[in-house]
Amino acid sequence: MFLNPSLSTALDRIAERAADVRRAYTPGALPVHDDVAAAATVSDFTLDPLAVVAPDGAYFVTVDDGGRESYTRDGTLELRGGRLVDGSGHPILGARADGTLSALAVDPVDEALGRVRDAAVERDGSFVYRREIVDPRSAVSGVQRIVAGLIALARFPAGTRLESTDGSHFVAPPGVIVQNGRASDGDFGALVPMRRERSRIDIDESLLRLKEAYLTFDALQAAEAAKAHLCKTAMDLLK
């Protein structure tokens, strides 16, 4: 059985509205529909030293499961297997001295020996940790501050409509020029450490729009049922 185009479109609208509701509590998520966008960026304090908020209009650079460069505002970063990743487990990229991007990670020897302590992200995007060392001659222990890399940021021309499958990770449309940089470099503002950005989706407005989408579908479905009943009655009269 095939739905008519009106019912099919109404079901698609329900799915889109439901997606906005589900993403309302995903850090940094953006809505599919602008009419449920929150008025401004809001963030919450956290004791997590790896949680940061990107400057307004800027994104962290990562790589999706298909190896494609993508962008996210999800700054709930974690250290997994020595790599700095976002909340979905995608690697966070940093800038090398030659301007190329690569996944940020602690020194593999430090990771293997369990010498990584107090990993954190600073306002200028520095990904740092403390390395515990022991002088082999004196047996005196000490601590070194290690800068594992600088988190890369990206922004897009005003009005760019980014494409997304989950509302949290985005890819640039073909032909759009991405501006890369880092926090506090003169082009990008500073990161805000120990803050967790809320989604930019108004949950109350999203639920209202979802309810409207269901009511529209119910009305169309009722109209289709009435139309089918009328056609059946007309056919019965012709018999």
C-alpha positions as CSV (number, residue, x, y, z in Angstrom):
1,M,0.0,0.0,0.0
2,F,1.4,3.4,-1.0
3,L,0.6,6.7,0.8
4,N,-0.4,9.6,-1.3
5,P,2.2,12.5,-1.5
6,S,0.5,14.6,1.1
7,L,0.5,11.9,3.8
8,S,4.1,11.0,2.9
9,T,5.2,14.6,3.3
10,A,3.4,14.8,6.6
11,L,5.2,11.8,7.9
12,D,8.5,13.3,6.8
13,R,7.6,16.4,8.7
14,I,6.9,14.4,11.8
15,A,10.3,12.7,11.6
16,E,12.1,16.0,11.2
17,R,10.3,17.6,14.1
18,A,10.9,14.5,16.3
19,A,14.6,14.7,15.4
20,D,14.8,18.3,16.7
21,V,13.1,17.1,20.0
22,R,15.6,14.3,20.4
23,R,18.6,16.6,19.8
24,A,17.4,19.2,22.3
25,Y,19.7,17.8,25.0
26,T,22.7,17.1,22.7
27,P,25.6,19.6,23.4
28,G,26.0,22.0,20.6
29,A,23.2,20.5,18.4
30,L,21.5,22.8,15.8
31,P,17.9,22.4,14.8
32,V,16.7,21.2,11.4
33,H,14.1,24.0,11.4
34,D,15.0,27.5,12.3
35,D,11.6,28.2,14.0
36,V,12.7,26.1,17.0
37,A,16.1,27.6,17.4
38,A,17.0,28.9,20.8
39,A,17.7,32.6,21.0
40,A,21.3,32.4,22.1
41,T,24.1,30.1,23.1
42,V,23.8,28.9,26.7
43,S,26.4,26.9,28.6
44,D,26.6,25.2,31.9
45,F,29.6,25.1,34.3
46,T,31.3,21.7,34.7
47,L,34.3,20.5,36.7
48,D,35.5,18.6,33.6
49,P,38.7,20.2,32.4
50,L,38.3,18.8,28.9
51,A,34.9,20.4,28.4
52,V,35.0,23.6,26.4
53,V,32.7,25.9,24.4
54,A,33.9,27.2,21.0
55,P,33.6,30.9,20.0
56,D,30.2,31.8,18.5
57,G,30.1,30.8,14.9
58,A,33.1,28.5,15.1
59,Y,33.3,24.7,15.1
60,F,35.7,22.1,16.2
61,V,37.2,20.0,13.3
62,T,36.8,16.3,13.4
63,V,36.5,13.2,11.1
64,D,33.4,11.1,10.7
65,D,33.2,7.3,10.5
66,G,33.7,7.5,6.7
67,G,37.0,9.4,7.0
68,R,35.4,12.7,5.9
69,E,36.3,16.0,7.6
70,S,33.3,17.3,9.5
71,Y,32.6,20.0,12.1
72,T,30.9,20.1,15.5
73,R,30.2,22.4,18.4
74,D,30.1,19.5,20.8
75,G,32.9,20.5,23.2
76,T,32.3,17.7,25.7
77,L,35.8,16.3,24.9
78,E,37.2,13.1,26.3
79,L,40.5,11.2,26.3
80,R,40.1,7.7,24.9
81,G,43.1,5.5,24.3
82,G,45.3,8.5,24.4
83,R,43.3,10.4,21.7
84,L,41.2,13.5,22.2
85,V,37.7,12.8,20.9
86,D,34.3,14.5,21.0
87,G,31.3,13.0,22.8
88,S,30.6,10.7,19.8
89,G,34.1,9.3,19.8
90,H,35.2,11.2,16.7
91,P,38.9,12.5,16.8
92,I,39.4,16.2,17.4
93,L,41.9,17.6,14.9
94,G,44.7,20.1,15.7
95,A,47.0,22.2,13.6
96,R,50.5,21.2,12.9
97,A,53.3,23.8,12.4
98,D,52.9,23.5,8.6
99,G,49.2,24.2,8.8
100,T,48.0,20.7,8.1
101,L,45.5,19.1,10.5
102,S,45.9,15.8,12.4
103,A,44.2,14.0,15.2
104,L,45.3,15.2,18.7
105,A,46.7,12.6,21.1
106,V,49.1,12.4,24.0
107,D,52.5,10.9,23.6
108,P,52.0,7.1,23.1
109,V,54.9,6.3,25.5
110,D,53.3,8.4,28.2
111,E,50.0,6.7,27.5
112,A,51.5,3.2,27.6
113,L,53.4,3.9,30.9
114,G,50.4,5.6,32.5
115,R,52.2,8.9,33.0
116,V,49.4,11.1,31.7
117,R,47.7,13.2,34.4
118,D,45.3,16.1,34.5
119,A,44.5,16.4,30.8
120,A,42.9,19.7,30.0
121,V,42.0,22.2,27.3
122,E,43.0,25.9,27.8
123,R,41.5,29.1,26.4
124,D,43.9,29.3,23.5
125,G,43.0,25.7,22.4
126,S,46.1,24.1,23.9
127,F,45.6,20.5,24.7
128,V,47.8,19.9,27.7
129,Y,48.6,17.3,30.4
130,R,51.1,16.7,33.2
131,R,53.7,14.0,32.7
132,E,55.1,12.4,35.8
133,I,58.8,11.7,35.6
134,V,61.4,10.2,37.9
135,D,65.1,11.1,37.8
136,P,66.9,7.8,37.3
137,R,69.9,8.9,39.3
138,S,68.3,10.6,42.3
139,A,64.9,8.8,42.2
140,V,63.3,12.2,42.7
141,S,59.9,12.5,41.1
142,G,58.7,15.5,39.2
143,V,56.0,16.8,36.9
144,Q,56.4,18.3,33.4
145,R,53.7,20.3,31.6
146,I,53.2,18.9,28.1
147,V,51.4,20.7,25.2
148,A,50.1,17.8,23.0
149,G,48.8,20.2,20.4
150,L,46.5,23.1,19.5
151,I,42.8,22.5,18.7
152,A,41.8,23.6,15.3
153,L,38.7,25.7,14.7
154,A,36.7,26.4,11.6
155,R,34.1,28.9,10.4
156,F,32.1,29.4,7.3
157,P,30.8,32.3,5.2
158,A,27.7,34.0,6.6
159,G,24.5,32.3,5.5
160,T,26.1,28.9,4.8
161,R,23.7,26.1,5.4
162,L,25.6,23.1,6.7
163,E,24.5,19.6,6.1
164,S,24.0,17.2,9.0
165,T,22.7,13.7,9.7
166,D,22.6,13.9,13.5
167,G,22.2,17.6,14.2
168,S,25.6,17.7,15.9
169,H,28.2,16.9,13.2
170,F,28.1,18.9,10.0
171,V,29.8,18.9,6.5
172,A,30.3,21.9,4.3
173,P,28.3,22.1,1.1
174,P,30.4,21.7,-2.1
175,G,32.2,24.9,-3.1
176,V,32.1,26.5,0.3
177,I,35.5,27.8,1.5
178,V,36.3,26.8,5.1
179,Q,38.3,29.2,7.2
180,N,40.6,27.3,9.6
181,G,42.4,28.7,12.6
182,R,42.8,28.4,16.3
183,A,41.4,30.1,19.4
184,S,42.8,33.5,20.3
185,D,44.8,33.8,17.0
186,G,43.3,37.2,16.1
187,D,40.6,35.7,13.8
188,F,38.9,33.4,16.3
189,G,38.0,34.2,19.9
190,A,39.0,32.2,22.9
191,L,37.6,28.9,24.1
192,V,35.6,28.9,27.3
193,P,37.0,26.0,29.4
194,M,35.0,24.0,31.9
195,R,31.7,24.9,30.3
196,R,29.3,22.6,28.5
197,E,27.3,24.2,25.7
198,R,23.6,23.4,25.5
199,S,21.9,22.6,22.2
200,R,20.5,25.6,20.3
201,I,17.1,23.9,20.2
202,D,14.1,25.2,22.2
203,I,12.6,22.1,23.7
204,D,9.2,23.6,24.4
205,E,8.9,25.1,20.9
206,S,10.1,21.7,19.4
207,L,7.4,19.8,21.3
208,L,4.7,22.2,20.1
209,R,5.8,21.9,16.5
210,L,5.9,18.1,16.8
211,K,2.3,18.2,18.1
212,E,1.2,20.4,15.2
213,A,2.9,17.9,12.8
214,Y,0.9,15.0,14.3
215,L,-2.3,17.0,14.2
216,T,-1.7,17.8,10.5
217,F,-1.1,14.1,9.7
218,D,-4.2,13.1,11.6
219,A,-6.3,15.6,9.7
220,L,-4.9,14.4,6.3
221,Q,-5.5,10.8,7.3
222,A,-9.1,11.6,8.3
223,A,-9.7,13.4,5.0
224,E,-8.3,10.4,3.1
225,A,-10.6,8.1,5.0
226,A,-13.6,10.3,4.3
227,K,-12.6,10.4,0.6
228,A,-12.3,6.7,0.4
229,H,-15.7,6.2,2.1
230,L,-17.3,8.7,-0.3
231,C,-15.9,6.9,-3.3
232,K,-17.2,3.5,-1.9
233,T,-20.6,5.0,-1.4
234,A,-20.7,6.4,-5.0
235,M,-19.6,3.0,-6.4
236,D,-22.3,1.2,-4.4
237,L,-25.0,3.6,-5.8
238,L,-23.8,2.8,-9.3
239,K,-24.2,-0.9,-8.8
